[in-house]
C-alpha cells in the first residue's frame, strides 16, 4: 500500500516538473522570438544606446557588489 502511495506521489511530482519544464521552454522560445524580431527592426543607433545602457548598468552593479563586499569585510574584521 505504501509503495503505491509513494509511486503516486512520485508520478504527481514528475508531472508537475514536466509542466514546469514545458512552461520554461515555452517562455524561452517566446523570448528568443521577441528578441529576434526586435533585432530585425532595431536601428544601429538604438542598438548602440542599448549597449551603452547595459555597460552603464554593469558598471553600477560591479560597484555595488564591491561596496557590499567591503561592508561585509569591515563587519567580519575584529
C-alpha positions in Angstrom: 0.0 0.0 0.0 2.8 2.5 1.0 4.7 1.8 -2.2 1.7 2.6 -4.3 1.3 5.9 -2.4 5.0 6.7 -3.0 4.6 5.8 -6.7 1.6 8.0 -7.0 3.3 10.9 -5.2 6.4 10.5 -7.4 4.2 10.4 -10.5 2.5 13.6 -9.5 5.9 15.2 -8.8 7.1 14.1 -12.2 4.1 15.6 -13.9 4.5 18.9 -12.1 8.2 19.0 -13.1 7.3 18.3 -16.7 4.8 21.0 -16.8 7.3 23.4 -15.2 9.9 22.5 -17.8 7.4 22.9 -20.7 6.4 26.3 -19.4 10.0 27.4 -19.1 10.8 26.2 -22.6 7.8 28.0 -24.0 8.9 31.2 -22.2 12.4 30.8 -23.5 11.3 30.3 -27.1 8.9 33.3 -26.9 11.7 35.4 -25.5 14.0 34.3 -28.3 11.4 35.1 -30.9 10.8 38.5 -29.4 14.5 39.3 -29.3 14.9 38.1 -32.9 12.1 40.3 -34.1 13.4 43.3 -32.1 16.9 42.8 -33.6 15.4 42.8 -37.1 13.6 46.1 -36.6 16.2 47.8 -34.4 18.3 50.5 -35.9 22.0 50.9 -35.4 21.7 53.9 -33.0 19.1 52.1 -30.9 21.4 49.1 -30.7 24.3 51.4 -29.6 22.1 53.1 -27.0 21.1 49.7 -25.6 24.7 48.5 -25.4 25.7 51.7 -23.7 22.9 51.3 -21.2 23.9 47.7 -20.5 27.6 48.8 -19.9 26.5 51.5 -17.5 24.2 49.1 -15.6 27.0 46.5 -15.5 29.4 49.1 -14.0 26.9 50.2 -11.4 26.3 46.5 -10.4 30.1 45.9 -10.1 30.4 49.0 -7.9 27.5 47.9 -5.7 29.0 44.4 -5.4 32.4 45.8 -4.4 30.8 48.2 -1.8 28.7 45.3 -0.4 31.8 43.1 -0.2 33.8 45.9 1.5 31.0 46.3 4.1 31.0 42.6 4.8 34.7 42.6 5.2 34.5 45.5 7.7 31.9 43.7 9.7 33.8 40.5 9.8 37.1 42.0 10.9 37.6 42.0 14.6 
